[in-house]
Amino acid sequence: MTSFEPKDLSIGKLHSYLLSAVAPRPIAFASTLDAEGNPNLSPFSFFNVFSANPPILIFSPARRVRDNTTKHTLENVEALKEVVINVVNYDMVHQASLSSTEYAEGVNEFEKAGLTMLKSDIVKPFRVAESPVQFECKVNEIVKLGTEGGAGNLIICEVVKLHIDNEVLNEDGAINQKKLDLVARAGGSYYTRAKKGFFEIPKPLSTLGIGVDNFPDFVKNSMVLTGNDLGMLGNIEALPTEASVNEFVKDLGERYPNIKTATHRQKHKLARNYLSFGDVESAWKILLS
């Protein structure tokens, strides 16, 4: 075996080993409000349930390794001791990934990821309507584990109300795990789908994806594209130029001679095919043709 003492590794390398070895990890999709009432939404994989009586969930927004700054979620729960923890299933995983982009303070990640804000019953932060299980929580305590980059901050949350989509319940009221279809995080770009195994999602662009809020309406309001499709399309720095779209359509002419006269629905179906292979740029060019 190759052995290390933590002090002999860079924080980045140690972080990578920990995340790859302690996996898969459930995802806390945490919704908060800042001091001015602006919504914030971000996923965290340092998360689990720790008690049923009282019902306690704990997640940990770590200080950034690269520059030792703190995340908006931590700052928000320090200001307003409330949070909604939403679970992430396969149908929304690309949108959850897009929301992890480090947008500027005050930017609404619900809008960037194309997710729906749902008013909570007890706490002020919004729920994610697309999430099959949502936990409204009050924050009992925040335990800071250190002051340097990579240090965690344990946010100890008490569940004050939970909401479960009837679609994932059996007749006896129990959650059907297969219908719930949860995903979890592993190391690098790997996720795991509880009922099917590992898959990869490219990490969000450091240059910031345009987000679903900047889509043309005919794409944003598509009846064909799924939430995951929208999440993939939103993780692009800029829309293709008109010249590049025209060139692509010209090259595509032999296979799809009627692409220019195709309906939005037909183009969206074709774009989904390209997205299934991870070709986001070509999908956009079809949508904009």
N, C-alpha and C positions, 0 to 999 in steps of 0.2 A: 504493500500500500504506500501511496504518497501521503506524507503527513505534514501538517503545518501547525504552528502556533499562530493565533490570530494577529498578534503584534508583528509578525514577519510578513504579512500580506498587506497590500494596499487596501484601502477601504472599498474601492471599486471591485477588486478581485474577490475579497471576502464576501461582499454583497452578492456577487454573481454566484459563488459557491452555495451560499445559504439559500438563495431563491431557487437554484436548480435542484438542491438536495431535499429541501423541505417543501415538497410539492406532491399533489396539487393543493392549492390553497383556495378556499372560497372567496368570493368577491363581495365586498361591501360597497354598494353604489350609494355614496353618501350625498344627501341633499342638505344644504345649509343656506343660511342667509347672512349677509354681512351686516355691519352696523347700520348701513343706510337702507337695508331691506332688499338688496340685490341678490337674486338667486345664484347659487353655485352648485355644481354637480361634478363629482369626481369619483372614480373607482379606486378601491384600496384592497390589496390582497393579504395584508397583515390583519387578519380578521377571523373571529369565530364566536361561538356561543359558549358562555362560561357558567351560567346558572339558570335554573328554571323558577326558583323561589327565593329571592325576586328574579324576574326574567332579565338577565344581563347579557348584553353583547359588548364585545370590545374590538375596536379597530385602531390602527396605529398609522397616522400620517408621519412618515419619517422626515427628518431634516434632509434636504438635498445633499447628496454626496459631493457634487461638483463645486458648490459655492456656499454650502451651509445655510441656505435660506429656508424659510418655513413655507408651507403650503397654505393656500387661502382657506381650505377646510379647517385647519387647525386654528387659524386666526378667527374664523367665524364662530366656532364653538366656544372659543374663549370669550367672545363678545356676547353671544346668545347661547345659553346652555341647552340647545335643542338641536336635533338632527333626525332626518328620516333615513333609515338604511333600507335600500331596495335590493332584492336579489337580482342576479343577472342570469337570464336563460339564453339559449342559443339564438333565438330569434332577434335579440337585441345586442349581441356581443360586439358587433362592429361599431354600433353607436356608442356603446360604453367605452370602447377603445378610443374613439374619436374624442370623447369628452375628456379624456386624460391629457389632451393637448394643453400646453401651458399658455392658455389665453390670458390676456391682461386682466387685472383686477376689475371687477364690475361687469365683465362679459358674461352673458347668460349661456352656459353650456347646454341647457335644455334646448335652446334655439339652435346652437351650433350643431348639435347631434340630431336634431329633428325629433326630439322626444317631447311628450306632452306633460305640462305641469298640472298636477291634480291637487286641489286644496286638501290639506290635512284636517282632521277633526279636532285634534287637541293641540298639537304643536304648530308653530308658524311656518317652518320650511315645507316646501311642496313635496308631494310624492311623485314618483315616476309612474304615469298611468300604464305604460307598457310592461312594467315589472309585475310578475305574477304574485309576488309576496312583498308587502311593504310594512316596515316596522316604524311606527312613530315613537321617538325616544326622547327622554330628557337625559342630559349629561350629568351624571353624579360626581364624576371626578376626572381630572386629567393628570396623568402621571408622566412626568418628563424623565426620560431615561438617560439623558445626556445633553450636552451643549454643542457637540461637534457634528460635522456632516455625517449622515447615516444614523444618527440617534433617533430612536422611536419616541412617540408620544402616545401613551395608552389612553384612549378616550373610552371611559367606562360608561356605557349607556344602559339605562333602564327602559325597557319596553313599556309604554303606557297604552298603546293600542296597536293591533296588527290587523292587516287586511290581506285576504287570500282570494285569488281569482277562483270562482266556482269551477272553471274549466279544468283546474288541476286537482280537484277533489274527487275522491271516490264516493260511492253512495253512502258509506258509513261516516263521511266527513273527514277521513284521513287524506293526507296529501299523497297523490300518486306520483312517485319519483320519476317515472318515465314521462308522464305528461308534463311535469315541471321542467324537465330537460335543462338542468343547471349546467353552467360552465364554471371552470376554475382556472387559476393561473399557475403556470410553472415557470421555469427559467427562460431567459431570453425572450423570444417572440412566441413561445409556446403557450397554448391554452389546452385544456382538456374538456371534452364534452362528456358528461357523466355516463351516458349510455353508448358512446361510440369511440372514445379515445382521443388521442392528441391531434391537434391541428395548429396552424400558425396564422398569426395576424401581424403584418408589418407594423412596427411601432409608429405612432403618429409622427408626422414631420416636425422637426425642430423649427422649421420655418413657418409653421402654423398652417393647417389646412383651412380652406376657405369656409368650410362649414355649410350645413344644409340651409341656413338662413340666407345664404348668398346664391342659391340655385335659382334658375328661371322657374317661374311658377309651374310650367308644364312638366318640369322634372320633379319639383318639390311635392306636387299634388298628384303624382302618378298613381294610377290604380293597379299598376303592374309591378313596379319596383318595391322591394321589401325594405324594412328598416335596416337590415344588414347591407342591402344594396346602397341605400342612402349614406350609411356610415362609411362605406368604402369610397363612394364618390366624393364625400366631403373631405377626405384626407388627401387633397391635392392642392398644391401651392397656388395655382392659377388655372383658369379655364383655357383650353386650347384656343389658339388664334384662328380667325376665319380662314386664313391661308392654309394652315395645317389641316383644318377640317376639310377644305376643298380638295387638297392633295390626297387625303385619306380616302375620301369618297370616290375620287377618280381611280385610285388603285383598287378600291372595293368593287368597282363597276362590273367586272366579269362575274363575280360570285353573286352579287346582289344588284342587278341592273336597275331595279325599280326603287332603290333606297331613297332617292330624292323625293319621290312621290308617295312614299310609305306613310302611313298614319303614325301618330305618336305612339299608339299602342304597339304597332308592329316594330317600331324602332326600339321601344323600351324592352320588348321581348328579346330582340337581337342583342341589345346592350347587356341584358342579364346574362346572356350566354358568354359574352366576353368577361364579365365580372366573375363568372364561375371559374375562370382560369386566372383570375387576379389581374387581368389587363384593364386597369381603370382608365388609362389614357384613351385607348381605342373605344371603350364604352362611351366616354364623354363625346368623342368625335361623332359617333353614331347618333347620340342624343341631340347634338347640335347641328346635324346635317340638314 
